[in-house]
């Protein structure tokens, strides 16, 4: 355990990709829809393109091309564009709604529940996600996540990695930046958290993009902790 981390009182967690496996449920439900509707679609590719549309869509909000749009609405907007790209523009509203709702039915990575239970013995643990409150509440309940609180970018009307989101989380926890550690599987998230003075823990998720994916798992020396999973994170934090 890094001796400097003794000041930490709370851990904030990225959710989609770090805590939850988003890709597997999209593949599973997409394949079922394809079987029901007779659709010849590479659902793995569709899932990846849907996910890649996430940052560009948020940038449209940042540039003012879109007014503030919560995560639910943004994901649906991206999905409609992706379905057209994959030749599925004729897919009806019930099917589109069903696919969009998959984000409420995600499952946690195997190490998450046990890891969070351990970490809660010593720290406040909070979601700090771009997901909106309704989505984060729903998916956390579905996945059986034991948060002390949920902090949504919706509360700041900004999306990560905007510094306003991290500062909002720190402020609502009633803490100083050096008392909070950001936990994420995405380097941009941690660099932004570090820029506001938070501690950083990089958790490697090699399967986030599937077995054929090639995520960059190289640790950045700027990160305070690099962990294989949440149980390893708890061990390194002395829990």
Buried (B, 14 or more C-beta within 10 A) or exposed (E): EEEEBEEBBBBBBBBBBBBBBBBBBBBBBBBEBBEEEEBEBEBBEBBBBBBEBBEEBBEEBEEEEBEEBBBBBBBBBBBBBBBEEBEBEEBEEEBBEBBBBBBBBBBBBEBBBBBBBBBBEBBBBBBBBBBBBBBBBBBBEBBEBEBBBBBBBBBBEBBBBBBBBBBBBBEBBEBEBBBBBBBBBBBEBBBBBBEBBBBBBBBBBEEBBBEEEEBEEEEEEEBBBBBBBBBBBBBBBEB
